[in-house]
């Protein structure tokens, strides 16, 4: 039985900002673009949480779009 392809994700490091996470997880993408993409792929963090954008060490942060 073969494994299924999984979407890439990272977990935030202690006190890591979105910009720091984007730079670490997507180093080949310009930072403004990487932060926008990560926000769009992770609405569960960036649209619904108070304060907005608060990342916890237990969060799963997707760093690529949903798989087809």
Order of alpha helices (4+ residues) and beta strands (2+ residues): beta-alpha-alpha-alpha-beta
